[in-house]
Amino acid sequence: MIDKYGFFKEHDRIDYLWGENSPELGYIYEIFQHLLRYPIARNYRYYIRNREPIPEVGDDVIVIQIGNEDHALPSFANDVFMVFTPYPPEGLLPPNVRSIPLGYNGDVGFPPWIPFDRREHDIFFSGQLSESRYGFAGALARALEMPEMADLKFAVNFTRKFRTGIDPSEYASQLMNSKIALAPPGTFSPVTFRFFEASRFGNVIISPPLPDTWYYRESPAIRLADWDHLPGLLVALMRDRDHLRELHHRTVRYYEGCCAEPAVARYMADAIGEVAVLLRG
């Protein structure tokens, strides 16, 4: 097994200051395997952080800020070369602050691929019943009681605490075996691992409105501003299997083009080049 945390600990230009059990570790590790193939990316020092402060600043420092679920602009943004974060601050950002996908939870594996039409579950959700999801949970309960849903297969599991639900491998298996994945907001942010895990598996995703950033704009996920519309939406989707299948194919293409590790590394390398040109100008 590859020691992903060891890779960062031993690298002389990368400090992974988050922890070997952090759920982001696997995704970020894979991104760096591609990013460091770009010559321009090898000119900088990297700090991967979940909170402030950082050990040092400078015009050769790039920070991957992965714990700012409040979407706040890091206080050190003007003191480093670049900041990449999956929790983009609202409003107009400085050119050296860029958003990247949160990616998948590293504990969630990638089970054997199941063709969309052979997936057993029509609708899937497993996660914490936090206050931010009360409206979602009520709408889902109403959907489950609708006569039109009687013949559909739901895989739904609510828990009271974060990371206390079904085993990650079982979660991955059930998600892969589902057609529609429900992706309500997290406890503190609309940004969630499940959105990217479902995209990776080609699920048709229903989510709340998401930050206006490049990779969300490209997603075919269905956004609901009001979860009260969820029951009717589910009925309409399940009646139009051709449309459902097309959304699946679009999601697969979307993930590979915007969220897979090579695509994110390419975006980051391009962004580094753009900011370098701006600073020289």
Secondary structure, 3 states (H helix, E strand, C coil): CCCHHHHHHHCCCEEEECCCCCCCHHHHHHHHHHHCCCHHHHHCEEEEECCCCCCCCEEEEEEEECCCCCCCCCCCHHHEEEEEECCCCCCCCCCCEEECCCCCCCCCCCCCCCCHHHCCEEEEEEEECCHHHHHHHHHHHHHHHCHHHCCCCEEEEEECCCCCCCCHHHHHHHHHCEEEEECCCCCCCCCCHHHHHHHHCCCEEEECCCCCCHHHHCCCCEECCCHHHHHHHHHHHHHCHHHHHHHHHHHHHHHHHHHCHHHHHHHHHHHHHHHHHHHHC
